[in-house]
Amino acid sequence: MKIAKFRKKNKKELEKLLKEHKERLGVLRFSSASSKIKNVKKISQLKKDIARILTLFKENNKIA
């Protein structure tokens, strides 16, 4: 997901999305370790999305 789409969301939506992404990442890592996952690229995409959300949180804290 692009950062522009994340910027349109409010803080509560971002927190919920962050939690969901972290849970999904844990599941994918476990699946990857047991060789059940076929699309390993999804892990890196989730990690980047998590980083984008955390960046937005830090940007908002600097402004406030």
N, CA, C and O atoms as CSV, one atom per row, in Angstrom:
chain,resi,resn,atom,element,x,y,z
A,1,MET,N,N,0.846,-1.170,0.000
A,1,MET,CA,C,0.000,0.000,0.000
A,1,MET,C,C,0.900,1.246,0.000
A,1,MET,O,O,1.928,1.270,0.677
A,2,LYS,N,N,0.526,2.238,-0.731
A,2,LYS,CA,C,1.312,3.465,-0.818
A,2,LYS,C,C,1.100,4.332,0.418
A,2,LYS,O,O,0.070,4.237,1.086
A,3,ILE,N,N,2.080,5.174,0.715
A,3,ILE,CA,C,2.019,6.020,1.902
A,3,ILE,C,C,0.863,7.018,1.812
A,3,ILE,O,O,0.311,7.409,2.840
A,4,ALA,N,N,0.493,7.431,0.611
A,4,ALA,CA,C,-0.618,8.375,0.454
A,4,ALA,C,C,-1.926,7.776,0.963
A,4,ALA,O,O,-2.753,8.487,1.534
A,5,LYS,N,N,-2.115,6.481,0.761
A,5,LYS,CA,C,-3.329,5.827,1.251
A,5,LYS,C,C,-3.316,5.750,2.775
A,5,LYS,O,O,-4.362,5.857,3.415
A,6,PHE,N,N,-2.134,5.565,3.354
A,6,PHE,CA,C,-2.033,5.531,4.806
A,6,PHE,C,C,-2.300,6.909,5.403
A,6,PHE,O,O,-2.891,7.015,6.478
A,7,ARG,N,N,-1.875,7.952,4.723
A,7,ARG,CA,C,-2.056,9.315,5.245
A,7,ARG,C,C,-3.527,9.721,5.294
A,7,ARG,O,O,-3.900,10.603,6.067
A,8,LYS,N,N,-4.357,9.090,4.483
A,8,LYS,CA,C,-5.786,9.419,4.471
A,8,LYS,C,C,-6.519,8.814,5.666
A,8,LYS,O,O,-7.641,9.215,5.974
A,9,LYS,N,N,-5.897,7.866,6.329
A,9,LYS,CA,C,-6.546,7.180,7.453
A,9,LYS,C,C,-6.275,7.923,8.757
A,9,LYS,O,O,-5.256,8.599,8.901
A,10,ASN,N,N,-7.201,7.788,9.703
A,10,ASN,CA,C,-6.982,8.418,10.999
A,10,ASN,C,C,-6.139,7.511,11.890
A,10,ASN,O,O,-5.799,6.391,11.509
A,11,LYS,N,N,-5.811,8.002,13.063
A,11,LYS,CA,C,-4.883,7.293,13.937
A,11,LYS,C,C,-5.423,5.933,14.382
A,11,LYS,O,O,-4.676,4.956,14.425
A,12,LYS,N,N,-6.696,5.864,14.708
A,12,LYS,CA,C,-7.275,4.590,15.157
A,12,LYS,C,C,-7.238,3.531,14.053
A,12,LYS,O,O,-6.944,2.363,14.306
A,13,GLU,N,N,-7.543,3.960,12.829
A,13,GLU,CA,C,-7.492,3.023,11.707
A,13,GLU,C,C,-6.063,2.529,11.482
A,13,GLU,O,O,-5.845,1.352,11.195
A,14,LEU,N,N,-5.091,3.438,11.615
A,14,LEU,CA,C,-3.696,3.049,11.439
A,14,LEU,C,C,-3.243,2.074,12.522
A,14,LEU,O,O,-2.513,1.122,12.246
A,15,GLU,N,N,-3.683,2.321,13.757
A,15,GLU,CA,C,-3.318,1.412,14.848
A,15,GLU,C,C,-3.898,0.015,14.602
A,15,GLU,O,O,-3.228,-0.993,14.828
A,16,LYS,N,N,-5.130,-0.029,14.143
A,16,LYS,CA,C,-5.767,-1.312,13.847
A,16,LYS,C,C,-5.044,-2.026,12.702
A,16,LYS,O,O,-4.798,-3.230,12.762
A,17,LEU,N,N,-4.712,-1.266,11.666
A,17,LEU,CA,C,-4.003,-1.828,10.516
A,17,LEU,C,C,-2.615,-2.327,10.912
A,17,LEU,O,O,-2.166,-3.369,10.434
A,18,LEU,N,N,-1.945,-1.586,11.778
A,18,LEU,CA,C,-0.624,-1.992,12.258
A,18,LEU,C,C,-0.706,-3.314,13.013
A,18,LEU,O,O,0.123,-4.204,12.821
A,19,LYS,N,N,-1.701,-3.431,13.862
A,19,LYS,CA,C,-1.878,-4.666,14.620
A,19,LYS,C,C,-2.144,-5.848,13.686
A,19,LYS,O,O,-1.570,-6.924,13.857
A,20,GLU,N,N,-3.015,-5.640,12.702
A,20,GLU,CA,C,-3.331,-6.703,11.742
A,20,GLU,C,C,-2.098,-7.120,10.943
A,20,GLU,O,O,-1.858,-8.308,10.726
A,21,HIS,N,N,-1.320,-6.127,10.509
A,21,HIS,CA,C,-0.120,-6.432,9.728
A,21,HIS,C,C,0.898,-7.217,10.561
A,21,HIS,O,O,1.526,-8.151,10.064
A,22,LYS,N,N,1.052,-6.836,11.813
A,22,LYS,CA,C,2.004,-7.544,12.667
A,22,LYS,C,C,1.567,-8.987,12.905
A,22,LYS,O,O,2.398,-9.896,12.925
A,23,GLU,N,N,0.273,-9.194,13.082
A,23,GLU,CA,C,-0.232,-10.556,13.268
A,23,GLU,C,C,-0.032,-11.385,11.999
A,23,GLU,O,O,0.389,-12.540,12.064
A,24,ARG,N,N,-0.336,-10.787,10.850
A,24,ARG,CA,C,-0.166,-11.486,9.582
A,24,ARG,C,C,1.307,-11.823,9.319
A,24,ARG,O,O,1.632,-12.888,8.794
A,25,LEU,N,N,2.185,-10.888,9.698
A,25,LEU,CA,C,3.615,-11.118,9.525
A,25,LEU,C,C,4.087,-12.303,10.366
A,25,LEU,O,O,4.893,-13.113,9.909
A,26,GLY,N,N,3.587,-12.401,11.583
A,26,GLY,CA,C,3.941,-13.535,12.434
A,26,GLY,C,C,3.493,-14.855,11.832
A,26,GLY,O,O,4.231,-15.840,11.857
A,27,VAL,N,N,2.293,-14.871,11.295
A,27,VAL,CA,C,1.778,-16.089,10.668
A,27,VAL,C,C,2.612,-16.454,9.439
A,27,VAL,O,O,2.950,-17.619,9.229
A,28,LEU,N,N,2.938,-15.446,8.632
A,28,LEU,CA,C,3.723,-15.711,7.429
A,28,LEU,C,C,5.130,-16.185,7.767
A,28,LEU,O,O,5.673,-17.053,7.084
A,29,ARG,N,N,5.718,-15.624,8.810
A,29,ARG,CA,C,7.056,-16.069,9.221
A,29,ARG,C,C,7.018,-17.522,9.674
A,29,ARG,O,O,7.909,-18.308,9.352
A,30,PHE,N,N,5.989,-17.866,10.417
A,30,PHE,CA,C,5.851,-19.252,10.867
A,30,PHE,C,C,5.656,-20.187,9.676
A,30,PHE,O,O,6.254,-21.262,9.617
A,31,SER,N,N,4.822,-19.775,8.734
A,31,SER,CA,C,4.593,-20.579,7.534
A,31,SER,C,C,5.862,-20.697,6.703
A,31,SER,O,O,6.136,-21.745,6.118
A,32,SER,N,N,6.623,-19.630,6.658
A,32,SER,CA,C,7.873,-19.643,5.905
A,32,SER,C,C,8.872,-20.611,6.518
A,32,SER,O,O,9.583,-21.312,5.799
A,33,ALA,N,N,8.925,-20.650,7.831
A,33,ALA,CA,C,9.852,-21.543,8.522
A,33,ALA,C,C,9.487,-23.003,8.283
A,33,ALA,O,O,10.362,-23.867,8.230
A,34,SER,N,N,8.208,-23.269,8.139
A,34,SER,CA,C,7.781,-24.653,7.903
A,34,SER,C,C,7.594,-24.948,6.413
A,34,SER,O,O,7.021,-25.975,6.047
A,35,SER,N,N,8.072,-24.058,5.572
A,35,SER,CA,C,8.057,-24.214,4.102
A,35,SER,C,C,6.657,-24.375,3.516
A,35,SER,O,O,6.478,-25.077,2.520
A,36,LYS,N,N,5.672,-23.735,4.123
A,36,LYS,CA,C,4.309,-23.811,3.593
A,36,LYS,C,C,3.956,-22.612,2.720
A,36,LYS,O,O,2.946,-22.624,2.016
A,37,ILE,N,N,4.785,-21.588,2.770
A,37,ILE,CA,C,4.470,-20.362,2.030
A,37,ILE,C,C,5.116,-20.420,0.645
A,37,ILE,O,O,6.243,-20.889,0.489
A,38,LYS,N,N,4.386,-19.938,-0.346
A,38,LYS,CA,C,4.915,-19.935,-1.703
A,38,LYS,C,C,5.342,-18.533,-2.133
A,38,LYS,O,O,6.262,-18.388,-2.938
A,39,ASN,N,N,4.681,-17.500,-1.604
A,39,ASN,CA,C,4.994,-16.124,-1.981
A,39,ASN,C,C,5.755,-15.440,-0.837
A,39,ASN,O,O,5.152,-14.829,0.046
A,40,VAL,N,N,7.054,-15.552,-0.868
A,40,VAL,CA,C,7.897,-14.988,0.190
A,40,VAL,C,C,7.930,-13.460,0.102
A,40,VAL,O,O,8.228,-12.790,1.090
A,41,LYS,N,N,7.630,-12.917,-1.058
A,41,LYS,CA,C,7.638,-11.471,-1.254
A,41,LYS,C,C,6.615,-10.772,-0.356
A,41,LYS,O,O,6.793,-9.607,-0.002
A,42,LYS,N,N,5.565,-11.471,0.003
A,42,LYS,CA,C,4.515,-10.904,0.859
A,42,LYS,C,C,5.084,-10.473,2.210
A,42,LYS,O,O,4.631,-9.487,2.790
A,43,ILE,N,N,6.078,-11.214,2.711
A,43,ILE,CA,C,6.695,-10.870,3.997
A,43,ILE,C,C,7.368,-9.506,3.904
A,43,ILE,O,O,7.185,-8.667,4.787
A,44,SER,N,N,8.140,-9.275,2.854
A,44,SER,CA,C,8.825,-7.993,2.716
A,44,SER,C,C,7.833,-6.857,2.495
A,44,SER,O,O,8.065,-5.743,2.963
A,45,GLN,N,N,6.736,-7.116,1.792
A,45,GLN,CA,C,5.721,-6.084,1.594
A,45,GLN,C,C,5.080,-5.687,2.923
A,45,GLN,O,O,4.861,-4.503,3.182
A,46,LEU,N,N,4.780,-6.675,3.761
A,46,LEU,CA,C,4.191,-6.388,5.062
A,46,LEU,C,C,5.154,-5.600,5.937
A,46,LEU,O,O,4.747,-4.666,6.629
A,47,LYS,N,N,6.431,-5.974,5.909
A,47,LYS,CA,C,7.429,-5.266,6.708
A,47,LYS,C,C,7.546,-3.807,6.268
A,47,LYS,O,O,7.713,-2.917,7.102
A,48,LYS,N,N,7.460,-3.567,4.980
A,48,LYS,CA,C,7.524,-2.197,4.470
A,48,LYS,C,C,6.285,-1.405,4.863
A,48,LYS,O,O,6.385,-0.229,5.213
A,49,ASP,N,N,5.120,-2.042,4.809
A,49,ASP,CA,C,3.889,-1.366,5.223
A,49,ASP,C,C,3.938,-1.006,6.706
A,49,ASP,O,O,3.512,0.081,7.098
A,50,ILE,N,N,4.455,-1.911,7.525
A,50,ILE,CA,C,4.596,-1.640,8.963
A,50,ILE,C,C,5.522,-0.451,9.171
A,50,ILE,O,O,5.237,0.422,9.992
A,51,ALA,N,N,6.615,-0.409,8.441
A,51,ALA,CA,C,7.562,0.703,8.550
A,51,ALA,C,C,6.916,2.021,8.127
A,51,ALA,O,O,7.165,3.061,8.737
A,52,ARG,N,N,6.090,1.977,7.089
A,52,ARG,CA,C,5.404,3.196,6.640
A,52,ARG,C,C,4.439,3.708,7.708
A,52,ARG,O,O,4.367,4.911,7.956
A,53,ILE,N,N,3.709,2.811,8.329
A,53,ILE,CA,C,2.754,3.214,9.374
A,53,ILE,C,C,3.504,3.803,10.571
A,53,ILE,O,O,3.100,4.834,11.110
A,54,LEU,N,N,4.577,3.160,10.981
A,54,LEU,CA,C,5.353,3.670,12.107
A,54,LEU,C,C,5.982,5.019,11.788
A,54,LEU,O,O,6.110,5.868,12.669
A,55,THR,N,N,6.375,5.221,10.538
A,55,THR,CA,C,6.916,6.510,10.114
A,55,THR,C,C,5.858,7.600,10.241
A,55,THR,O,O,6.156,8.710,10.682
A,56,LEU,N,N,4.636,7.288,9.859
A,56,LEU,CA,C,3.555,8.272,9.988
A,56,LEU,C,C,3.301,8.626,11.448
A,56,LEU,O,O,3.053,9.788,11.769
A,57,PHE,N,N,3.361,7.636,12.330
A,57,PHE,CA,C,3.186,7.914,13.757
A,57,PHE,C,C,4.260,8.869,14.250
A,57,PHE,O,O,3.966,9.797,15.003
A,58,LYS,N,N,5.499,8.652,13.835
A,58,LYS,CA,C,6.599,9.513,14.272
A,58,LYS,C,C,6.486,10.908,13.679
A,58,LYS,O,O,6.789,11.892,14.354
A,59,GLU,N,N,6.053,11.008,12.426
A,59,GLU,CA,C,5.853,12.313,11.820
A,59,GLU,C,C,4.786,13.098,12.565
A,59,GLU,O,O,4.945,14.293,12.812
A,60,ASN,N,N,3.700,12.427,12.922
A,60,ASN,CA,C,2.607,13.101,13.633
A,60,ASN,C,C,3.029,13.529,15.022
A,60,ASN,O,O,2.569,14.561,15.509
A,61,ASN,N,N,3.893,12.767,15.675
A,61,ASN,CA,C,4.365,13.139,17.005
A,61,ASN,C,C,5.288,14.357,16.948
A,61,ASN,O,O,5.284,15.165,17.877
A,62,LYS,N,N,6.069,14.508,15.894
A,62,LYS,CA,C,6.956,15.648,15.760
A,62,LYS,C,C,6.159,16.928,15.525
A,62,LYS,O,O,6.534,17.997,16.005
A,63,ILE,N,N,5.065,16.812,14.786
A,63,ILE,CA,C,4.226,17.975,14.479
A,63,ILE,C,C,3.483,18.460,15.718
A,63,ILE,O,O,3.373,19.664,15.952
A,64,ALA,N,N,2.978,17.527,16.505
A,64,ALA,CA,C,2.152,17.878,17.664
A,64,ALA,C,C,2.951,18.397,18.822
A,64,ALA,O,O,2.384,18.730,19.863
